[in-house]
Amino acid sequence: MKGVFRLAASAYIVLICLIIINLFASPGGIIDYVELNEYKEKIEKNIYDLSDINGGLILDSDKLIHQSDEIKIQARELGWVEPNEGIIVVNGYARSKAGYSMGRLLSREQGIKERNYSNLIISMLAGLSFYIFAGFFRKQGI
């Protein structure tokens, strides 16, 4: 009868270990949840940055539509010149206006997670260890 109790207790330990390990280390576990929250924060920051860029571009487009001098200024910044004008190149001088980038592509590097049997193996080893040590201690009279 004690052998059945040892076997049932070992199965219970396997189940408890498997639940605890899967709670933390499995896909959808706590570690994966924390990584997903960090990814969410990166995406929200990217959306905020893109909203700022969008606001600036809307202001620039309004200037281009309503102010004719702004078109000339923008054209000169892009390198366009009037007839009978030349371009002066100064060594070591960079253009003052940088272009906009189209945002960052944020991909969550979540590869295809293969079925991992390590959690099950660890849990089975914990249950087997309990079964062996419980038998050993029973023989010792402890």
Buried (B, 14 or more C-beta within 10 A) or exposed (E): EEEEEBEEBBBEBBEEBBEEBBEEBBEEBEEBEEEEEEBEEEEEEBEEEBEEEEEEEEEEEEBEEEEEEBEEEBEEEEEEEEEEEEEEEEEEEEEEEEEEEEEEEEEEEEEEEEEEEEBBEBBBEBBEEBBEEBEEEEEEEE
